[in-house]
């Protein structure tokens, strides 16, 4: 599925509205108003709010796939550098719109959409295959811990990010963050550093 410029601009606005209001509260009317387009145009291009969400996931998956393929093809990078680059690309993607990520973690299970589920499954499967490819390369070269698994790497990264996303209120208290400043702005580098340290530790550990 290819998206034209008008569809891409609608998807960008849709992401903003959903990030602010949540999927259930976001309306096609609000999206069309912010995008300065006729209400019927959103329906024409996407059909429904659920279909709009499906298209948003497709577009996000496509963008991430492009950056991932570039990393894998970069012969100047060793296995560790590739793994770190893959993590940093994912991390930047999430923190680019942390609000959207948090809402999706809470609400995606309520979406009655086989297509959305299929897109998520494809994204997860693709990510799994990519991590496995880099892990195998690092293990064969004697760089990575041979006991490390793809699931443990993904769980470390996704689990840590999701923990902070779902427990923002607690970590605002725990770290005494400024209430008037966004959570991601105050914590991004700290969380990124924590994950990188843990990632390197499990990858490079040898008994």
C-alpha positions, 0 to 999 in steps of 0.5 A: 500500500502506497500513501500519497502526500495528502494521506501522509499529512492526514496520518501525521495529524491523526497521530497527533490527535490520538496522542493527545486524546487517546484512540477512543476519544479521537474523532475523525471530525477533529482530525479533519479539522486540524488537517484543514480538510473536508470530513468526507476526505478522511472517509474517502481515503481511509474509510473509518477511524479503525482503518486510519489506525491500520494505515498509521501502523503500516506507515510506521512499520514501513519507515522503521523497515527502511532504517533497519535495512540500511543498518544491516547493509552497512558493512562498516558496522560490526555486530555490536555497532549494528545492535546499538544502532538498531536499538537507537533507531527504535528508541528515537522512534518511540521517544519521537512521540512518546505520548502515542506509544503510551496510548497504544500500549494501553489501548491497542488490545481494545482495537477490534481490528485483525489488520492492526493485529496483523501489522503488529505481528509482522513488525514483531516478527521482522524485528525478531528476525533482524535481532536474530541475524545480528546476534548470530553474526556476533556469536559466530565471531565470538563477540556475543555471549553464545547463551544470549537469545533474541527474546531476552534482547527484545524483552530488555529493550521493549520491557524497559521502555514500556515500564517507563511509559506505563509508570510515568507518574511514579517515575516523576515522583521517584526522580523528582521531575519538574511537572511543567516539563515533559517526561520524555524530555527529562528522562530520554537520555537517562533511560537510553543510557540505562538500556545501553549499559544493560544491553552491552552487559548481556551481549558481551558477558562471557563466563 
